[in-house]
Amino acid sequence: MEEKIFKFFGTLVLLFFVSLFIFKLNIFSYNAAFDYVDKVYVGKYTKIRDMVIEYEFRAQDVSKDSKKVAAKEDDIPLIGRGKIFYKEPYFLRIETEFVYHSSLEGVTLITIKDGQYTTIFKNDAPYPLNISKDNRYPLVVNFPFFPLLRYPEMEKILYPVVVGYETVGVGQDKGKNLVVISFIDTSKMYERYRMYLDVSNYLPSKVIFYPFSKEQMGIEVIYKGISYINDGRPFPTKVLIYNFSYDNPNNKKLAWVLYLKNVSINVGVSDDLFDSSVREKKPPEDIFIPPEYKKSK
Protein backbone atom coordinates (compact mmCIF):
# COMPACT_ATOMS: atom_id res chain seq x y z
CA MET A 1 0.00 0.00 0.00
CA GLU A 2 2.78 2.40 0.96
CA GLU A 3 4.63 1.51 -2.25
CA LYS A 4 1.54 2.41 -4.36
CA ILE A 5 1.16 5.72 -2.53
CA PHE A 6 4.88 6.43 -3.05
CA LYS A 7 4.59 5.70 -6.80
CA PHE A 8 1.47 7.85 -7.07
CA PHE A 9 3.07 10.87 -5.43
CA GLY A 10 6.26 10.26 -7.38
CA THR A 11 4.28 10.40 -10.62
CA LEU A 12 2.57 13.61 -9.52
CA VAL A 13 5.91 15.23 -8.72
CA LEU A 14 7.32 14.17 -12.09
CA LEU A 15 4.28 15.55 -13.93
CA PHE A 16 4.56 18.79 -11.98
CA PHE A 17 8.18 19.36 -12.96
CA VAL A 18 7.55 18.38 -16.58
CA SER A 19 4.59 20.78 -16.74
CA LEU A 20 6.66 23.50 -15.09
CA PHE A 21 9.44 23.00 -17.64
CA ILE A 22 7.02 23.19 -20.58
CA PHE A 23 5.35 26.24 -19.04
CA LYS A 24 8.68 28.02 -18.61
CA LEU A 25 9.72 27.06 -22.13
CA ASN A 26 6.51 28.47 -23.58
CA ILE A 27 6.76 31.64 -21.53
CA PHE A 28 10.31 32.15 -22.70
CA SER A 29 9.38 31.59 -26.35
CA TYR A 30 6.36 33.86 -26.25
CA ASN A 31 8.20 36.63 -24.40
CA ALA A 32 11.04 36.49 -26.88
CA ALA A 33 8.66 36.66 -29.83
CA PHE A 34 6.68 39.58 -28.39
CA ASP A 35 9.92 41.43 -27.71
CA TYR A 36 11.09 40.92 -31.29
CA VAL A 37 7.74 42.06 -32.72
CA ASP A 38 7.68 45.20 -30.56
CA LYS A 39 11.11 46.17 -31.89
CA VAL A 40 10.28 45.87 -35.61
CA TYR A 41 11.22 49.25 -37.19
CA VAL A 42 12.06 50.50 -33.69
CA GLY A 43 15.13 48.71 -32.35
CA LYS A 44 17.04 51.17 -30.15
CA TYR A 45 15.05 54.17 -31.42
CA THR A 46 11.89 55.81 -30.07
CA LYS A 47 8.43 54.38 -30.58
CA ILE A 48 6.82 55.21 -33.94
CA ARG A 49 3.75 57.37 -33.37
CA ASP A 50 3.25 58.47 -36.96
CA MET A 51 4.92 58.17 -40.35
CA VAL A 52 4.86 59.66 -43.86
CA ILE A 53 6.18 57.76 -46.89
CA GLU A 54 6.43 58.76 -50.54
CA TYR A 55 6.10 55.76 -52.83
CA GLU A 56 5.86 54.53 -56.40
CA PHE A 57 4.63 51.13 -57.49
CA ARG A 58 4.71 48.74 -60.40
CA ALA A 59 1.99 46.11 -60.76
CA GLN A 60 0.86 43.38 -63.12
CA ASP A 61 -1.89 40.79 -63.33
CA VAL A 62 -0.48 37.38 -62.39
CA SER A 63 -3.78 35.49 -62.30
CA LYS A 64 -4.47 32.37 -64.35
CA ASP A 65 -6.31 34.46 -66.94
CA SER A 66 -3.34 36.73 -67.56
CA LYS A 67 -1.93 36.26 -71.08
CA LYS A 68 1.52 37.64 -70.30
CA VAL A 69 3.42 37.86 -67.01
CA ALA A 70 6.70 39.78 -66.91
CA ALA A 71 9.46 38.00 -65.03
CA LYS A 72 11.72 41.04 -64.60
CA GLU A 73 10.99 44.02 -62.37
CA ASP A 74 11.80 46.60 -65.07
CA ASP A 75 9.33 44.99 -67.48
CA ILE A 76 6.42 45.58 -65.12
CA PRO A 77 4.69 48.92 -65.85
CA LEU A 78 4.88 51.80 -63.38
CA ILE A 79 1.26 52.28 -62.33
CA GLY A 80 1.22 55.07 -59.78
CA ARG A 81 2.85 57.19 -57.12
CA GLY A 82 1.78 58.98 -53.99
CA LYS A 83 2.03 59.23 -50.21
CA ILE A 84 1.16 56.99 -47.28
CA PHE A 85 0.31 58.50 -43.89
CA TYR A 86 0.26 56.34 -40.75
CA LYS A 87 -0.77 57.21 -37.20
CA GLU A 88 -0.86 54.80 -34.30
CA PRO A 89 -2.46 52.43 -33.64
CA TYR A 90 -3.98 51.66 -37.08
CA PHE A 91 -4.92 54.85 -38.97
CA LEU A 92 -3.88 54.99 -42.64
CA ARG A 93 -4.30 57.47 -45.46
CA ILE A 94 -3.07 56.35 -48.88
CA GLU A 95 -2.95 58.93 -51.70
CA THR A 96 -2.30 57.42 -55.13
CA GLU A 97 -1.97 59.23 -58.46
CA PHE A 98 -2.32 56.77 -61.34
CA VAL A 99 0.13 57.47 -64.16
CA TYR A 100 -0.63 54.35 -66.18
CA HIS A 101 -3.99 52.60 -66.03
CA SER A 102 -6.71 51.72 -68.52
CA SER A 103 -9.44 53.57 -66.61
CA LEU A 104 -7.70 55.55 -63.85
CA GLU A 105 -4.85 57.33 -65.62
CA GLY A 106 -4.61 60.89 -64.33
CA VAL A 107 -6.91 60.11 -61.40
CA THR A 108 -5.93 60.43 -57.73
CA LEU A 109 -7.58 58.06 -55.28
CA ILE A 110 -7.52 58.65 -51.53
CA THR A 111 -8.03 55.62 -49.30
CA ILE A 112 -8.66 56.16 -45.59
CA LYS A 113 -8.59 53.27 -43.11
CA ASP A 114 -9.70 54.26 -39.62
CA GLY A 115 -9.89 50.83 -38.00
CA GLN A 116 -13.64 50.58 -38.58
CA TYR A 117 -14.14 51.49 -42.23
CA THR A 118 -12.17 51.79 -45.45
CA THR A 119 -13.35 54.83 -47.41
CA ILE A 120 -12.19 55.62 -50.96
CA PHE A 121 -12.43 59.10 -52.47
CA LYS A 122 -11.69 60.20 -56.04
CA ASN A 123 -9.49 63.30 -56.10
CA ASP A 124 -11.10 65.85 -53.76
CA ALA A 125 -14.71 64.86 -54.39
CA PRO A 126 -16.99 65.62 -51.41
CA TYR A 127 -18.49 62.12 -51.49
CA PRO A 128 -16.80 58.71 -51.39
CA LEU A 129 -16.67 56.15 -54.17
CA ASN A 130 -16.95 53.28 -51.74
CA ILE A 131 -17.22 52.55 -48.03
CA SER A 132 -16.56 49.08 -46.66
CA LYS A 133 -15.48 47.50 -43.42
CA ASP A 134 -11.81 47.99 -42.64
CA ASN A 135 -10.30 44.69 -43.71
CA ARG A 136 -7.71 43.44 -41.25
CA TYR A 137 -5.80 41.58 -43.95
CA PRO A 138 -3.07 44.00 -45.05
CA LEU A 139 -3.35 45.93 -48.27
CA VAL A 140 -0.31 45.74 -50.52
CA VAL A 141 0.68 49.28 -49.62
CA ASN A 142 0.48 48.43 -45.91
CA PHE A 143 3.39 46.03 -46.17
CA PRO A 144 6.18 48.55 -45.52
CA PHE A 145 4.94 48.92 -41.95
CA PHE A 146 2.07 46.47 -41.39
CA PRO A 147 3.56 45.20 -38.06
CA LEU A 148 2.78 48.68 -36.70
CA LEU A 149 -0.95 48.23 -37.31
CA ARG A 150 -2.27 47.19 -33.91
CA TYR A 151 -5.89 46.11 -33.94
CA PRO A 152 -7.00 45.10 -30.39
CA GLU A 153 -9.19 42.21 -31.54
CA MET A 154 -6.36 40.82 -33.68
CA GLU A 155 -3.81 41.07 -30.89
CA LYS A 156 -6.11 38.97 -28.72
CA ILE A 157 -6.02 36.01 -31.12
CA LEU A 158 -2.63 36.36 -32.86
CA TYR A 159 0.33 35.00 -30.91
CA PRO A 160 3.89 35.22 -32.21
CA VAL A 161 6.22 32.29 -31.55
CA VAL A 162 9.91 32.01 -32.40
CA VAL A 163 10.13 28.86 -34.51
CA GLY A 164 13.69 29.01 -35.77
CA TYR A 165 16.81 30.86 -36.80
CA GLU A 166 18.26 31.11 -40.30
CA THR A 167 21.41 32.41 -41.91
CA VAL A 168 21.12 33.74 -45.45
CA GLY A 169 23.48 31.72 -47.63
CA VAL A 170 23.39 33.50 -50.99
CA GLY A 171 23.11 36.93 -52.60
CA GLN A 172 23.88 40.36 -51.23
CA ASP A 173 22.39 39.41 -47.85
CA LYS A 174 24.72 36.41 -47.43
CA GLY A 175 25.62 35.85 -43.80
CA LYS A 176 22.64 37.79 -42.43
CA ASN A 177 21.14 36.17 -39.32
CA LEU A 178 17.36 36.01 -39.21
CA VAL A 179 14.87 35.12 -36.47
CA VAL A 180 11.82 33.26 -37.82
CA ILE A 181 8.59 34.24 -36.09
CA SER A 182 5.31 32.43 -36.70
CA PHE A 183 2.01 34.24 -36.01
CA ILE A 184 -0.57 31.73 -34.84
CA ASP A 185 -4.30 32.47 -35.07
CA THR A 186 -5.46 30.87 -31.82
CA SER A 187 -9.14 31.22 -32.74
CA LYS A 188 -8.70 28.67 -35.54
CA MET A 189 -5.29 27.22 -34.63
CA TYR A 190 -3.43 27.84 -37.88
CA GLU A 191 -0.39 29.83 -38.91
CA ARG A 192 -1.59 33.09 -40.43
CA TYR A 193 1.81 34.39 -41.50
CA ARG A 194 5.55 34.09 -40.85
CA MET A 195 8.14 36.86 -40.51
CA TYR A 196 11.89 36.58 -41.08
CA LEU A 197 13.41 39.36 -38.96
CA ASP A 198 16.94 40.73 -39.19
CA VAL A 199 17.78 41.35 -35.52
CA SER A 200 20.85 43.43 -36.38
CA ASN A 201 18.56 46.31 -37.39
CA TYR A 202 15.05 44.99 -36.62
CA LEU A 203 13.93 45.21 -40.24
CA PRO A 204 11.88 42.41 -41.77
CA SER A 205 13.69 40.50 -44.48
CA LYS A 206 10.71 38.45 -45.65
CA VAL A 207 7.08 37.86 -44.71
CA ILE A 208 4.92 35.00 -45.99
CA PHE A 209 1.12 35.11 -45.82
CA TYR A 210 -0.28 31.63 -46.27
CA PRO A 211 -3.46 30.84 -48.24
CA PHE A 212 -6.03 28.81 -46.33
CA SER A 213 -7.98 27.49 -49.31
CA LYS A 214 -7.66 27.02 -53.07
CA GLU A 215 -9.66 30.22 -53.58
CA GLN A 216 -7.02 32.33 -51.85
CA MET A 217 -3.64 33.49 -53.10
CA GLY A 218 -0.55 33.31 -50.94
CA ILE A 219 1.73 36.34 -50.69
CA GLU A 220 5.48 36.49 -50.15
CA VAL A 221 6.95 39.90 -49.36
CA ILE A 222 10.67 40.56 -49.78
CA TYR A 223 12.24 43.72 -48.34
CA LYS A 224 15.29 45.20 -50.09
CA GLY A 225 17.74 48.03 -49.54
CA ILE A 226 18.27 50.32 -46.56
CA SER A 227 18.03 54.08 -46.18
CA TYR A 228 18.48 56.12 -43.01
CA ILE A 229 15.53 58.38 -42.34
CA ASN A 230 14.98 61.63 -40.41
CA ASP A 231 15.77 60.26 -36.94
CA GLY A 232 18.64 58.06 -38.11
CA ARG A 233 16.92 54.68 -38.05
CA PRO A 234 17.20 52.26 -41.01
CA PHE A 235 14.23 51.60 -43.26
CA PRO A 236 13.75 49.44 -46.40
CA THR A 237 13.75 51.17 -49.78
CA LYS A 238 12.03 48.54 -51.91
CA VAL A 239 9.38 45.87 -51.40
CA LEU A 240 8.87 42.97 -53.81
CA ILE A 241 5.52 41.21 -53.57
CA TYR A 242 5.03 37.74 -55.04
CA ASN A 243 1.81 35.74 -55.39
CA PHE A 244 1.56 31.97 -55.25
CA SER A 245 -1.28 29.48 -55.33
CA TYR A 246 -2.48 27.11 -52.65
CA ASP A 247 -1.60 24.11 -54.84
CA ASN A 248 1.78 25.33 -56.06
CA PRO A 249 3.53 27.45 -53.38
CA ASN A 250 6.92 27.18 -55.10
CA ASN A 251 5.69 28.86 -58.29
CA LYS A 252 5.93 32.50 -57.18
CA LYS A 253 5.11 35.34 -59.58
CA LEU A 254 6.17 38.94 -59.06
CA ALA A 255 2.96 40.98 -58.84
CA TRP A 256 3.94 44.28 -57.19
CA VAL A 257 7.05 46.36 -56.61
CA LEU A 258 6.99 49.27 -54.15
CA TYR A 259 9.69 51.95 -54.06
CA LEU A 260 9.86 53.84 -50.75
CA LYS A 261 11.52 57.22 -50.31
CA ASN A 262 11.49 60.36 -48.16
CA VAL A 263 10.33 58.45 -45.09
CA SER A 264 9.70 60.65 -42.04
CA ILE A 265 8.78 59.46 -38.56
CA ASN A 266 7.12 61.25 -35.63
CA VAL A 267 6.45 64.49 -37.48
CA GLY A 268 3.05 65.21 -35.92
CA VAL A 269 0.63 63.89 -38.56
CA SER A 270 -2.76 65.62 -38.16
CA ASP A 271 -5.89 63.69 -37.20
CA ASP A 272 -7.77 65.57 -39.93
CA LEU A 273 -6.04 63.46 -42.59
CA PHE A 274 -8.02 60.43 -41.42
CA ASP A 275 -11.45 62.10 -41.38
CA SER A 276 -13.57 59.82 -43.57
CA SER A 277 -16.94 61.37 -42.79
CA VAL A 278 -19.42 61.60 -45.66
CA ARG A 279 -19.77 65.32 -46.32
CA GLU A 280 -22.67 65.19 -48.78
CA LYS A 281 -26.20 64.78 -47.44
CA LYS A 282 -27.14 62.71 -50.48
CA PRO A 283 -24.29 60.62 -51.93
CA PRO A 284 -24.62 59.00 -55.38
CA GLU A 285 -27.07 56.12 -55.60
CA ASP A 286 -24.43 53.68 -56.84
CA ILE A 287 -22.24 54.00 -53.76
CA PHE A 288 -22.22 51.18 -51.23
CA ILE A 289 -22.52 52.42 -47.66
CA PRO A 290 -22.98 49.87 -44.85
CA PRO A 291 -26.14 50.56 -42.79
CA GLU A 292 -24.14 50.75 -39.56
CA TYR A 293 -21.95 53.48 -41.09
CA LYS A 294 -25.04 55.59 -41.86
CA LYS A 295 -26.26 55.20 -38.28
CA SER A 296 -22.93 56.21 -36.76
CA LYS A 297 -22.50 59.38 -38.84
C-alpha positions as CSV (number, residue, x, y, z in Angstrom):
1,M,0.0,0.0,0.0
2,E,2.8,2.4,1.0
3,E,4.6,1.5,-2.3
4,K,1.5,2.4,-4.4
5,I,1.2,5.7,-2.5
6,F,4.9,6.4,-3.1
7,K,4.6,5.7,-6.8
8,F,1.5,7.8,-7.1
9,F,3.1,10.9,-5.4
10,G,6.3,10.3,-7.4
11,T,4.3,10.4,-10.6
12,L,2.6,13.6,-9.5
13,V,5.9,15.2,-8.7
14,L,7.3,14.2,-12.1
15,L,4.3,15.5,-13.9
16,F,4.6,18.8,-12.0
17,F,8.2,19.4,-13.0
18,V,7.5,18.4,-16.6
19,S,4.6,20.8,-16.7
20,L,6.7,23.5,-15.1
21,F,9.4,23.0,-17.6
22,I,7.0,23.2,-20.6
23,F,5.3,26.2,-19.0
24,K,8.7,28.0,-18.6
25,L,9.7,27.1,-22.1
26,N,6.5,28.5,-23.6
27,I,6.8,31.6,-21.5
28,F,10.3,32.2,-22.7
29,S,9.4,31.6,-26.4
30,Y,6.4,33.9,-26.3
31,N,8.2,36.6,-24.4
32,A,11.0,36.5,-26.9
33,A,8.7,36.7,-29.8
34,F,6.7,39.6,-28.4
35,D,9.9,41.4,-27.7
36,Y,11.1,40.9,-31.3
37,V,7.7,42.1,-32.7
38,D,7.7,45.2,-30.6
39,K,11.1,46.2,-31.9
40,V,10.3,45.9,-35.6
41,Y,11.2,49.3,-37.2
42,V,12.1,50.5,-33.7
43,G,15.1,48.7,-32.3
44,K,17.0,51.2,-30.2
45,Y,15.0,54.2,-31.4
46,T,11.9,55.8,-30.1
47,K,8.4,54.4,-30.6
48,I,6.8,55.2,-33.9
49,R,3.8,57.4,-33.4
50,D,3.2,58.5,-37.0
51,M,4.9,58.2,-40.4
52,V,4.9,59.7,-43.9
53,I,6.2,57.8,-46.9
54,E,6.4,58.8,-50.5
55,Y,6.1,55.8,-52.8
56,E,5.9,54.5,-56.4
57,F,4.6,51.1,-57.5
58,R,4.7,48.7,-60.4
59,A,2.0,46.1,-60.8
60,Q,0.9,43.4,-63.1
61,D,-1.9,40.8,-63.3
62,V,-0.5,37.4,-62.4
63,S,-3.8,35.5,-62.3
64,K,-4.5,32.4,-64.4
65,D,-6.3,34.5,-66.9
66,S,-3.3,36.7,-67.6
67,K,-1.9,36.3,-71.1
68,K,1.5,37.6,-70.3
69,V,3.4,37.9,-67.0
70,A,6.7,39.8,-66.9
71,A,9.5,38.0,-65.0
72,K,11.7,41.0,-64.6
73,E,11.0,44.0,-62.4
74,D,11.8,46.6,-65.1
75,D,9.3,45.0,-67.5
76,I,6.4,45.6,-65.1
77,P,4.7,48.9,-65.8
78,L,4.9,51.8,-63.4
79,I,1.3,52.3,-62.3
80,G,1.2,55.1,-59.8
81,R,2.9,57.2,-57.1
82,G,1.8,59.0,-54.0
83,K,2.0,59.2,-50.2
84,I,1.2,57.0,-47.3
85,F,0.3,58.5,-43.9
86,Y,0.3,56.3,-40.8
87,K,-0.8,57.2,-37.2
88,E,-0.9,54.8,-34.3
89,P,-2.5,52.4,-33.6
90,Y,-4.0,51.7,-37.1
91,F,-4.9,54.9,-39.0
92,L,-3.9,55.0,-42.6
93,R,-4.3,57.5,-45.5
94,I,-3.1,56.3,-48.9
95,E,-3.0,58.9,-51.7
96,T,-2.3,57.4,-55.1
97,E,-2.0,59.2,-58.5
98,F,-2.3,56.8,-61.3
99,V,0.1,57.5,-64.2
100,Y,-0.6,54.3,-66.2
101,H,-4.0,52.6,-66.0
102,S,-6.7,51.7,-68.5
103,S,-9.4,53.6,-66.6
104,L,-7.7,55.5,-63.8
105,E,-4.8,57.3,-65.6
106,G,-4.6,60.9,-64.3
107,V,-6.9,60.1,-61.4
108,T,-5.9,60.4,-57.7
109,L,-7.6,58.1,-55.3
110,I,-7.5,58.7,-51.5
111,T,-8.0,55.6,-49.3
112,I,-8.7,56.2,-45.6
113,K,-8.6,53.3,-43.1
114,D,-9.7,54.3,-39.6
115,G,-9.9,50.8,-38.0
116,Q,-13.6,50.6,-38.6
117,Y,-14.1,51.5,-42.2
118,T,-12.2,51.8,-45.5
119,T,-13.3,54.8,-47.4
120,I,-12.2,55.6,-51.0
121,F,-12.4,59.1,-52.5
122,K,-11.7,60.2,-56.0
123,N,-9.5,63.3,-56.1
124,D,-11.1,65.9,-53.8
125,A,-14.7,64.9,-54.4
126,P,-17.0,65.6,-51.4
127,Y,-18.5,62.1,-51.5
128,P,-16.8,58.7,-51.4
129,L,-16.7,56.1,-54.2
130,N,-16.9,53.3,-51.7
131,I,-17.2,52.6,-48.0
132,S,-16.6,49.1,-46.7
133,K,-15.5,47.5,-43.4
134,D,-11.8,48.0,-42.6
135,N,-10.3,44.7,-43.7
136,R,-7.7,43.4,-41.3
137,Y,-5.8,41.6,-44.0
138,P,-3.1,44.0,-45.1
139,L,-3.3,45.9,-48.3
140,V,-0.3,45.7,-50.5
141,V,0.7,49.3,-49.6
142,N,0.5,48.4,-45.9
143,F,3.4,46.0,-46.2
144,P,6.2,48.6,-45.5
145,F,4.9,48.9,-42.0
146,F,2.1,46.5,-41.4
147,P,3.6,45.2,-38.1
148,L,2.8,48.7,-36.7
149,L,-1.0,48.2,-37.3
150,R,-2.3,47.2,-33.9
151,Y,-5.9,46.1,-33.9
152,P,-7.0,45.1,-30.4
153,E,-9.2,42.2,-31.5
154,M,-6.4,40.8,-33.7
155,E,-3.8,41.1,-30.9
156,K,-6.1,39.0,-28.7
157,I,-6.0,36.0,-31.1
158,L,-2.6,36.4,-32.9
159,Y,0.3,35.0,-30.9
160,P,3.9,35.2,-32.2
161,V,6.2,32.3,-31.6
162,V,9.9,32.0,-32.4
163,V,10.1,28.9,-34.5
164,G,13.7,29.0,-35.8
165,Y,16.8,30.9,-36.8
166,E,18.3,31.1,-40.3
167,T,21.4,32.4,-41.9
168,V,21.1,33.7,-45.5
169,G,23.5,31.7,-47.6
170,V,23.4,33.5,-51.0
171,G,23.1,36.9,-52.6
172,Q,23.9,40.4,-51.2
173,D,22.4,39.4,-47.9
174,K,24.7,36.4,-47.4
175,G,25.6,35.9,-43.8
176,K,22.6,37.8,-42.4
177,N,21.1,36.2,-39.3
178,L,17.4,36.0,-39.2
179,V,14.9,35.1,-36.5
180,V,11.8,33.3,-37.8
181,I,8.6,34.2,-36.1
182,S,5.3,32.4,-36.7
183,F,2.0,34.2,-36.0
184,I,-0.6,31.7,-34.8
185,D,-4.3,32.5,-35.1
186,T,-5.5,30.9,-31.8
187,S,-9.1,31.2,-32.7
188,K,-8.7,28.7,-35.5
189,M,-5.3,27.2,-34.6
190,Y,-3.4,27.8,-37.9
191,E,-0.4,29.8,-38.9
192,R,-1.6,33.1,-40.4
193,Y,1.8,34.4,-41.5
194,R,5.5,34.1,-40.9
195,M,8.1,36.9,-40.5
196,Y,11.9,36.6,-41.1
197,L,13.4,39.4,-39.0
198,D,16.9,40.7,-39.2
199,V,17.8,41.3,-35.5
200,S,20.9,43.4,-36.4
201,N,18.6,46.3,-37.4
202,Y,15.0,45.0,-36.6
203,L,13.9,45.2,-40.2
204,P,11.9,42.4,-41.8
205,S,13.7,40.5,-44.5
206,K,10.7,38.5,-45.7
207,V,7.1,37.9,-44.7
208,I,4.9,35.0,-46.0
209,F,1.1,35.1,-45.8
210,Y,-0.3,31.6,-46.3
211,P,-3.5,30.8,-48.2
212,F,-6.0,28.8,-46.3
213,S,-8.0,27.5,-49.3
214,K,-7.7,27.0,-53.1
215,E,-9.7,30.2,-53.6
216,Q,-7.0,32.3,-51.8
217,M,-3.6,33.5,-53.1
218,G,-0.5,33.3,-50.9
219,I,1.7,36.3,-50.7
220,E,5.5,36.5,-50.1
221,V,6.9,39.9,-49.4
222,I,10.7,40.6,-49.8
223,Y,12.2,43.7,-48.3
224,K,15.3,45.2,-50.1
225,G,17.7,48.0,-49.5
226,I,18.3,50.3,-46.6
227,S,18.0,54.1,-46.2
228,Y,18.5,56.1,-43.0
229,I,15.5,58.4,-42.3
230,N,15.0,61.6,-40.4
231,D,15.8,60.3,-36.9
232,G,18.6,58.1,-38.1
233,R,16.9,54.7,-38.0
234,P,17.2,52.3,-41.0
235,F,14.2,51.6,-43.3
236,P,13.8,49.4,-46.4
237,T,13.7,51.2,-49.8
238,K,12.0,48.5,-51.9
239,V,9.4,45.9,-51.4
240,L,8.9,43.0,-53.8
241,I,5.5,41.2,-53.6
242,Y,5.0,37.7,-55.0
243,N,1.8,35.7,-55.4
244,F,1.6,32.0,-55.3
245,S,-1.3,29.5,-55.3
246,Y,-2.5,27.1,-52.7
247,D,-1.6,24.1,-54.8
248,N,1.8,25.3,-56.1
249,P,3.5,27.4,-53.4
250,N,6.9,27.2,-55.1
251,N,5.7,28.9,-58.3
252,K,5.9,32.5,-57.2
253,K,5.1,35.3,-59.6
254,L,6.2,38.9,-59.1
255,A,3.0,41.0,-58.8
256,W,3.9,44.3,-57.2
257,V,7.1,46.4,-56.6
258,L,7.0,49.3,-54.2
259,Y,9.7,51.9,-54.1
260,L,9.9,53.8,-50.8
261,K,11.5,57.2,-50.3
262,N,11.5,60.4,-48.2
263,V,10.3,58.5,-45.1
264,S,9.7,60.7,-42.0
265,I,8.8,59.5,-38.6
266,N,7.1,61.3,-35.6
267,V,6.4,64.5,-37.5
268,G,3.1,65.2,-35.9
269,V,0.6,63.9,-38.6
270,S,-2.8,65.6,-38.2
271,D,-5.9,63.7,-37.2
272,D,-7.8,65.6,-39.9
273,L,-6.0,63.5,-42.6
274,F,-8.0,60.4,-41.4
275,D,-11.4,62.1,-41.4
276,S,-13.6,59.8,-43.6
277,S,-16.9,61.4,-42.8
278,V,-19.4,61.6,-45.7
279,R,-19.8,65.3,-46.3
280,E,-22.7,65.2,-48.8
281,K,-26.2,64.8,-47.4
282,K,-27.1,62.7,-50.5
283,P,-24.3,60.6,-51.9
284,P,-24.6,59.0,-55.4
285,E,-27.1,56.1,-55.6
286,D,-24.4,53.7,-56.8
287,I,-22.2,54.0,-53.8
288,F,-22.2,51.2,-51.2
289,I,-22.5,52.4,-47.7
290,P,-23.0,49.9,-44.8
291,P,-26.1,50.6,-42.8
292,E,-24.1,50.7,-39.6
293,Y,-22.0,53.5,-41.1
294,K,-25.0,55.6,-41.9
295,K,-26.3,55.2,-38.3
296,S,-22.9,56.2,-36.8
297,K,-22.5,59.4,-38.8
